[in-house]
């Protein structure tokens, strides 16, 4: 085998294999207010009455959002994680 070919094969084999778990601690871009509004409307329908940015938690540094909405005649207050989009009631 040619040395250059052998070197490229060895370098490809030695590359790290990444999974989602290994990148879980990597900082992500925070969601914007507009992205949060779109997310809430897609999941719950209704109308967003108010959205407030909350101070970022120490874990990820991304701000969370407090969303007040109305759907089916019922007012709800939801908390949205600014980094993952996870919604808590």
N, CA, C and O atoms as CSV, one atom per row, in Angstrom:
chain,resi,resn,atom,element,x,y,z
A,1,UNK,N,N,0.838,-1.177,0.000
A,1,UNK,CA,C,0.000,0.000,0.000
A,1,UNK,C,C,0.883,1.240,0.000
A,1,UNK,O,O,1.980,1.244,0.558
A,2,UNK,N,N,0.390,2.268,-0.625
A,2,UNK,CA,C,1.132,3.524,-0.642
A,2,UNK,C,C,1.033,4.177,0.742
A,2,UNK,O,O,-0.008,4.089,1.393
A,3,UNK,N,N,2.111,4.831,1.195
A,3,UNK,CA,C,2.099,5.456,2.521
A,3,UNK,C,C,0.997,6.512,2.688
A,3,UNK,O,O,0.406,6.614,3.764
A,4,UNK,N,N,0.714,7.293,1.647
A,4,UNK,CA,C,-0.315,8.338,1.753
A,4,UNK,C,C,-1.695,7.717,1.941
A,4,UNK,O,O,-2.493,8.219,2.733
A,5,UNK,N,N,-1.987,6.632,1.226
A,5,UNK,CA,C,-3.268,5.949,1.354
A,5,UNK,C,C,-3.401,5.343,2.733
A,5,UNK,O,O,-4.459,5.437,3.356
A,6,UNK,N,N,-2.346,4.727,3.214
A,6,UNK,CA,C,-2.356,4.123,4.540
A,6,UNK,C,C,-2.584,5.187,5.616
A,6,UNK,O,O,-3.344,4.972,6.561
A,7,UNK,N,N,-1.925,6.327,5.466
A,7,UNK,CA,C,-2.083,7.414,6.426
A,7,UNK,C,C,-3.521,7.926,6.441
A,7,UNK,O,O,-4.063,8.189,7.514
A,8,UNK,N,N,-4.159,8.074,5.257
A,8,UNK,CA,C,-5.541,8.553,5.236
A,8,UNK,C,C,-6.505,7.550,5.841
A,8,UNK,O,O,-7.470,7.947,6.495
A,9,UNK,N,N,-6.273,6.271,5.643
A,9,UNK,CA,C,-7.147,5.251,6.242
A,9,UNK,C,C,-7.014,5.280,7.757
A,9,UNK,O,O,-8.015,5.221,8.471
A,10,UNK,N,N,-5.787,5.370,8.247
A,10,UNK,CA,C,-5.564,5.402,9.687
A,10,UNK,C,C,-6.201,6.651,10.304
A,10,UNK,O,O,-6.787,6.577,11.383
A,11,UNK,N,N,-6.091,7.782,9.633
A,11,UNK,CA,C,-6.664,9.013,10.192
A,11,UNK,C,C,-8.186,8.966,10.201
A,11,UNK,O,O,-8.803,9.483,11.132
A,12,UNK,N,N,-8.812,8.360,9.193
A,12,UNK,CA,C,-10.268,8.233,9.179
A,12,UNK,C,C,-10.761,7.306,10.276
A,12,UNK,O,O,-11.774,7.582,10.918
A,13,UNK,N,N,-10.058,6.224,10.490
A,13,UNK,CA,C,-10.456,5.254,11.506
A,13,UNK,C,C,-10.312,5.851,12.902
A,13,UNK,O,O,-11.069,5.497,13.806
A,14,UNK,N,N,-9.363,6.740,13.084
A,14,UNK,CA,C,-9.125,7.292,14.420
A,14,UNK,C,C,-9.983,8.510,14.748
A,14,UNK,O,O,-9.877,9.046,15.851
A,15,UNK,N,N,-10.835,8.964,13.817
A,15,UNK,CA,C,-11.712,10.093,14.103
A,15,UNK,C,C,-12.711,9.709,15.188
A,15,UNK,O,O,-13.189,8.575,15.208
A,16,UNK,N,N,-13.036,10.636,16.095
A,16,UNK,CA,C,-14.006,10.316,17.150
A,16,UNK,C,C,-15.405,10.182,16.567
A,16,UNK,O,O,-15.758,10.851,15.596
A,17,UNK,N,N,-16.180,9.319,17.169
A,17,UNK,CA,C,-17.570,9.136,16.773
A,17,UNK,C,C,-18.412,9.911,17.780
A,17,UNK,O,O,-18.316,9.677,18.985
A,18,UNK,N,N,-19.242,10.841,17.283
A,18,UNK,CA,C,-20.048,11.684,18.160
A,18,UNK,C,C,-21.480,11.209,18.167
A,18,UNK,O,O,-22.025,10.806,17.140
A,19,UNK,N,N,-22.077,11.262,19.332
A,19,UNK,CA,C,-23.500,10.981,19.448
A,19,UNK,C,C,-24.154,12.206,20.073
A,19,UNK,O,O,-23.461,13.129,20.500
A,20,UNK,N,N,-25.471,12.221,20.129
A,20,UNK,CA,C,-26.180,13.355,20.719
A,20,UNK,C,C,-25.828,13.504,22.191
A,20,UNK,O,O,-25.769,14.624,22.698
A,21,UNK,N,N,-25.595,12.396,22.885
A,21,UNK,CA,C,-25.282,12.458,24.301
A,21,UNK,C,C,-23.970,13.189,24.548
A,21,UNK,O,O,-23.838,13.887,25.553
A,22,UNK,N,N,-23.005,13.043,23.658
A,22,UNK,CA,C,-21.714,13.676,23.844
A,22,UNK,C,C,-21.780,15.172,23.593
A,22,UNK,O,O,-20.935,15.919,24.086
A,23,UNK,N,N,-22.771,15.618,22.834
A,23,UNK,CA,C,-22.894,17.046,22.548
A,23,UNK,C,C,-23.964,17.692,23.411
A,23,UNK,O,O,-24.311,18.851,23.185
A,24,UNK,N,N,-24.499,16.973,24.398
A,24,UNK,CA,C,-25.594,17.502,25.214
A,24,UNK,C,C,-25.182,18.733,26.000
A,24,UNK,O,O,-26.016,19.609,26.230
A,25,UNK,N,N,-23.935,18.834,26.419
A,25,UNK,CA,C,-23.493,19.967,27.201
A,25,UNK,C,C,-23.100,21.171,26.379
A,25,UNK,O,O,-22.747,22.211,26.935
A,26,UNK,N,N,-23.155,21.050,25.055
A,26,UNK,CA,C,-22.745,22.151,24.181
A,26,UNK,C,C,-23.816,23.238,24.205
A,26,UNK,O,O,-25.006,22.942,24.099
A,27,UNK,N,N,-23.396,24.494,24.343
A,27,UNK,CA,C,-24.331,25.614,24.417
A,27,UNK,C,C,-25.073,25.774,23.096
A,27,UNK,O,O,-24.471,25.698,22.025
A,28,UNK,N,N,-26.382,25.996,23.179
A,28,UNK,CA,C,-27.198,26.174,21.984
A,28,UNK,C,C,-27.635,27.625,21.901
A,28,UNK,O,O,-27.549,28.363,22.882
A,29,UNK,N,N,-28.101,28.030,20.740
A,29,UNK,CA,C,-28.615,29.378,20.578
A,29,UNK,C,C,-29.965,29.479,21.265
A,29,UNK,O,O,-30.810,28.598,21.104
A,30,UNK,N,N,-30.178,30.538,22.027
A,30,UNK,CA,C,-31.471,30.686,22.706
A,30,UNK,C,C,-32.584,30.988,21.706
A,30,UNK,O,O,-32.349,31.564,20.644
A,31,UNK,N,N,-33.798,30.585,22.071
A,31,UNK,CA,C,-34.959,30.876,21.243
A,31,UNK,C,C,-35.302,32.357,21.361
A,31,UNK,O,O,-35.165,32.951,22.431
A,32,UNK,N,N,-35.741,32.938,20.273
A,32,UNK,CA,C,-36.184,34.331,20.294
A,32,UNK,C,C,-37.643,34.371,20.749
A,32,UNK,O,O,-38.319,33.344,20.802
A,33,UNK,N,N,-38.110,35.565,21.072
A,33,UNK,CA,C,-39.517,35.735,21.464
A,33,UNK,C,C,-40.447,35.251,20.346
A,33,UNK,O,O,-41.452,34.589,20.607
A,34,UNK,N,N,-40.102,35.590,19.103
A,34,UNK,CA,C,-40.934,35.198,17.964
A,34,UNK,C,C,-40.978,33.677,17.813
A,34,UNK,O,O,-42.035,33.118,17.518
A,35,UNK,N,N,-39.853,33.008,18.011
A,35,UNK,CA,C,-39.819,31.548,17.921
A,35,UNK,C,C,-40.676,30.911,19.012
A,35,UNK,O,O,-41.342,29.904,18.771
A,36,UNK,N,N,-40.660,31.491,20.204
A,36,UNK,CA,C,-41.476,30.977,21.306
A,36,UNK,C,C,-42.959,31.150,20.989
A,36,UNK,O,O,-43.753,30.244,21.241
A,37,UNK,N,N,-43.337,32.298,20.441
A,37,UNK,CA,C,-44.740,32.527,20.073
A,37,UNK,C,C,-45.195,31.509,19.035
A,37,UNK,O,O,-46.284,30.947,19.151
A,38,UNK,N,N,-44.370,31.270,18.026
A,38,UNK,CA,C,-44.712,30.287,16.987
A,38,UNK,C,C,-44.843,28.892,17.597
A,38,UNK,O,O,-45.773,28.157,17.267
A,39,UNK,N,N,-43.927,28.530,18.476
A,39,UNK,CA,C,-43.952,27.225,19.141
A,39,UNK,C,C,-45.247,27.033,19.926
A,39,UNK,O,O,-45.897,25.994,19.812
A,40,UNK,N,N,-45.622,28.036,20.722
A,40,UNK,CA,C,-46.832,27.952,21.541
A,40,UNK,C,C,-48.083,27.870,20.665
A,40,UNK,O,O,-48.980,27.076,20.946
A,41,UNK,N,N,-48.154,28.680,19.608
A,41,UNK,CA,C,-49.321,28.645,18.723
A,41,UNK,C,C,-49.465,27.300,18.024
A,41,UNK,O,O,-50.577,26.807,17.839
A,42,UNK,N,N,-48.323,26.698,17.632
A,42,UNK,CA,C,-48.375,25.390,16.969
A,42,UNK,C,C,-48.838,24.305,17.927
A,42,UNK,O,O,-49.611,23.428,17.540
A,43,UNK,N,N,-48.381,24.349,19.162
A,43,UNK,CA,C,-48.723,23.298,20.129
A,43,UNK,C,C,-50.117,23.449,20.722
A,43,UNK,O,O,-50.811,22.454,20.930
A,44,UNK,N,N,-50.535,24.685,20.997
A,44,UNK,CA,C,-51.759,24.899,21.754
A,44,UNK,C,C,-52.834,25.658,20.998
A,44,UNK,O,O,-53.982,25.682,21.443
A,45,UNK,N,N,-52.508,26.280,19.872
A,45,UNK,CA,C,-53.481,27.122,19.188
A,45,UNK,C,C,-53.724,28.366,20.025
A,45,UNK,O,O,-52.872,28.747,20.827
A,46,UNK,N,N,-54.837,28.982,19.855
A,46,UNK,CA,C,-55.172,30.131,20.681
A,46,UNK,C,C,-54.355,31.366,20.355
A,46,UNK,O,O,-53.811,31.505,19.259
A,47,UNK,N,N,-54.279,32.267,21.339
A,47,UNK,CA,C,-53.632,33.552,21.131
A,47,UNK,C,C,-52.717,33.856,22.309
A,47,UNK,O,O,-53.083,33.645,23.465
A,48,UNK,N,N,-51.541,34.347,22.008
A,48,UNK,CA,C,-50.590,34.741,23.046
A,48,UNK,C,C,-50.965,36.141,23.513
A,48,UNK,O,O,-51.039,37.076,22.716
A,49,UNK,N,N,-51.201,36.273,24.824
A,49,UNK,CA,C,-51.576,37.567,25.394
A,49,UNK,C,C,-50.352,38.357,25.851
A,49,UNK,O,O,-50.294,39.578,25.711
A,50,UNK,N,N,-49.376,37.634,26.401
A,50,UNK,CA,C,-48.192,38.298,26.948
A,50,UNK,C,C,-47.033,37.320,26.963
A,50,UNK,O,O,-47.218,36.127,27.203
A,51,UNK,N,N,-45.847,37.825,26.709
A,51,UNK,CA,C,-44.645,36.994,26.798
A,51,UNK,C,C,-43.569,37.816,27.496
A,51,UNK,O,O,-43.295,38.955,27.120
A,52,UNK,N,N,-42.967,37.217,28.515
A,52,UNK,CA,C,-41.917,37.898,29.278
A,52,UNK,C,C,-40.676,37.031,29.332
A,52,UNK,O,O,-40.740,35.824,29.564
A,53,UNK,N,N,-39.552,37.676,29.112
A,53,UNK,CA,C,-38.267,36.982,29.207
A,53,UNK,C,C,-37.888,36.920,30.685
A,53,UNK,O,O,-37.897,37.936,31.380
A,54,UNK,N,N,-37.557,35.722,31.157
A,54,UNK,CA,C,-37.153,35.509,32.549
A,54,UNK,C,C,-35.632,35.479,32.622
A,54,UNK,O,O,-34.975,35.201,31.618
A,55,UNK,N,N,-35.061,35.758,33.786
A,55,UNK,CA,C,-33.598,35.676,33.920
A,55,UNK,C,C,-33.107,34.267,33.600
A,55,UNK,O,O,-33.776,33.287,33.929
A,56,UNK,N,N,-31.949,34.162,32.966
A,56,UNK,CA,C,-31.452,32.831,32.602
A,56,UNK,C,C,-31.062,32.017,33.830
A,56,UNK,O,O,-30.469,32.545,34.771
A,57,UNK,N,N,-31.402,30.717,33.816
A,57,UNK,CA,C,-30.945,29.850,34.900
A,57,UNK,C,C,-29.444,29.624,34.782
A,57,UNK,O,O,-28.873,29.782,33.703
A,58,UNK,N,N,-28.823,29.268,35.852
A,58,UNK,CA,C,-27.371,29.088,35.863
A,58,UNK,C,C,-26.925,27.910,35.006
A,58,UNK,O,O,-25.794,27.904,34.520
A,59,UNK,N,N,-27.787,26.912,34.808
A,59,UNK,CA,C,-27.388,25.688,34.091
A,59,UNK,C,C,-26.971,25.951,32.650
A,59,UNK,O,O,-25.926,25.470,32.211
A,60,UNK,N,N,-27.786,26.718,31.901
A,60,UNK,CA,C,-27.493,26.846,30.468
A,60,UNK,C,C,-27.267,28.274,29.995
A,60,UNK,O,O,-26.797,28.478,28.876
A,61,UNK,N,N,-27.585,29.261,30.811
A,61,UNK,CA,C,-27.349,30.650,30.422
A,61,UNK,C,C,-28.328,31.210,29.414
A,61,UNK,O,O,-28.217,32.380,29.047
A,62,UNK,N,N,-29.291,30.416,28.949
A,62,UNK,CA,C,-30.296,30.892,28.002
A,62,UNK,C,C,-31.515,31.374,28.777
A,62,UNK,O,O,-31.920,30.731,29.745
A,63,UNK,N,N,-32.108,32.492,28.372
A,63,UNK,CA,C,-33.279,32.984,29.095
A,63,UNK,C,C,-34.483,32.081,28.890
A,63,UNK,O,O,-34.640,31.470,27.833
A,64,UNK,N,N,-35.324,32.003,29.897
A,64,UNK,CA,C,-36.590,31.298,29.788
A,64,UNK,C,C,-37.675,32.333,29.530
A,64,UNK,O,O,-37.447,33.535,29.667
A,65,UNK,N,N,-38.856,31.857,29.158
A,65,UNK,CA,C,-39.968,32.756,28.858
A,65,UNK,C,C,-41.199,32.353,29.656
A,65,UNK,O,O,-41.472,31.168,29.846
A,66,UNK,N,N,-41.935,33.351,30.117
A,66,UNK,CA,C,-43.232,33.156,30.754
A,66,UNK,C,C,-44.256,33.636,29.732
A,66,UNK,O,O,-44.236,34.793,29.313
A,67,UNK,N,N,-45.150,32.732,29.336
A,67,UNK,CA,C,-46.106,33.045,28.277
A,67,UNK,C,C,-47.523,32.942,28.837
A,67,UNK,O,O,-47.911,31.919,29.402
A,68,UNK,N,N,-48.276,34.010,28.672
A,68,UNK,CA,C,-49.690,34.026,29.051
A,68,UNK,C,C,-50.483,33.926,27.760
A,68,UNK,O,O,-50.294,34.735,26.852
A,69,UNK,N,N,-51.370,32.940,27.670
A,69,UNK,CA,C,-52.123,32.724,26.433
A,69,UNK,C,C,-53.568,32.386,26.745
A,69,UNK,O,O,-53.913,32.043,27.876
A,70,UNK,N,N,-54.406,32.488,25.726
A,70,UNK,CA,C,-55.801,32.090,25.860
A,70,UNK,C,C,-56.112,31.084,24.762
A,70,UNK,O,O,-55.803,31.296,23.589
A,71,UNK,N,N,-56.730,29.989,25.173
A,71,UNK,CA,C,-57.117,28.936,24.236
A,71,UNK,C,C,-58.394,28.294,24.753
A,71,UNK,O,O,-58.479,27.936,25.928
A,72,UNK,N,N,-59.372,28.147,23.898
A,72,UNK,CA,C,-60.669,27.572,24.276
A,72,UNK,C,C,-61.305,28.319,25.449
A,72,UNK,O,O,-61.917,27.701,26.321
A,73,UNK,N,N,-61.162,29.649,25.472
A,73,UNK,CA,C,-61.763,30.459,26.518
A,73,UNK,C,C,-61.065,30.357,27.869
A,73,UNK,O,O,-61.565,30.867,28.871
A,74,UNK,N,N,-59.908,29.696,27.895
A,74,UNK,CA,C,-59.181,29.483,29.154
A,74,UNK,C,C,-57.818,30.166,29.086
A,74,UNK,O,O,-57.086,29.991,28.112
A,75,UNK,N,N,-57.472,30.940,30.110
A,75,UNK,CA,C,-56.179,31.600,30.169
A,75,UNK,C,C,-55.191,30.644,30.828
A,75,UNK,O,O,-55.468,30.069,31.880
A,76,UNK,N,N,-54.049,30.488,30.196
A,76,UNK,CA,C,-52.986,29.619,30.719
A,76,UNK,C,C,-51.703,30.409,30.845
A,76,UNK,O,O,-51.447,31.339,30.080
A,77,UNK,N,N,-50.894,30.023,31.828
A,77,UNK,CA,C,-49.553,30.577,31.966
A,77,UNK,C,C,-48.581,29.415,31.780
A,77,UNK,O,O,-48.635,28.424,32.508
A,78,UNK,N,N,-47.701,29.547,30.805
A,78,UNK,CA,C,-46.743,28.497,30.481
A,78,UNK,C,C,-45.327,29.025,30.671
A,78,UNK,O,O,-45.075,30.221,30.530
A,79,UNK,N,N,-44.423,28.136,30.988
A,79,UNK,CA,C,-43.011,28.489,31.099
A,79,UNK,C,C,-42.266,27.707,30.023
A,79,UNK,O,O,-42.383,26.484,29.945
A,80,UNK,N,N,-41.505,28.408,29.201
A,80,UNK,CA,C,-40.790,27.797,28.086
A,80,UNK,C,C,-39.293,27.919,28.326
A,80,UNK,O,O,-38.778,29.008,28.578
A,81,UNK,N,N,-38.595,26.776,28.244
A,81,UNK,CA,C,-37.143,26.767,28.360
A,81,UNK,C,C,-36.570,27.412,27.105
A,81,UNK,O,O,-36.853,26.963,25.995
A,82,UNK,N,N,-35.775,28.448,27.268
A,82,UNK,CA,C,-35.254,29.212,26.143
A,82,UNK,C,C,-34.218,28.478,25.306
A,82,UNK,O,O,-33.906,28.907,24.195
A,83,UNK,N,N,-33.682,27.382,25.819
A,83,UNK,CA,C,-32.685,26.645,25.046
A,83,UNK,C,C,-33.257,25.401,24.376
A,83,UNK,O,O,-32.822,25.035,23.283
A,84,UNK,N,N,-34.229,24.743,25.018
A,84,UNK,CA,C,-34.755,23.491,24.474
A,84,UNK,C,C,-36.153,23.617,23.882
A,84,UNK,O,O,-36.561,22.787,23.070
A,85,UNK,N,N,-36.891,24.655,24.286
A,85,UNK,CA,C,-38.280,24.776,23.834
A,85,UNK,C,C,-39.241,23.951,24.651
A,85,UNK,O,O,-40.426,23.883,24.325
A,86,UNK,N,N,-38.756,23.317,25.713
A,86,UNK,CA,C,-39.629,22.497,26.564
A,86,UNK,C,C,-40.620,23.404,27.274
A,86,UNK,O,O,-40.250,24.445,27.818
A,87,UNK,N,N,-41.903,22.991,27.261
A,87,UNK,CA,C,-42.968,23.785,27.857
A,87,UNK,C,C,-43.426,23.136,29.154
A,87,UNK,O,O,-43.745,21.948,29.196
A,88,UNK,N,N,-43.453,23.943,30.216
A,88,UNK,CA,C,-43.973,23.490,31.512
A,88,UNK,C,C,-45.215,24.296,31.840
A,88,UNK,O,O,-45.263,25.507,31.622
A,89,UNK,N,N,-46.208,23.619,32.361
A,89,UNK,CA,C,-47.487,24.276,32.703
A,89,UNK,C,C,-47.417,24.859,34.082
A,89,UNK,O,O,-48.389,25.451,34.552
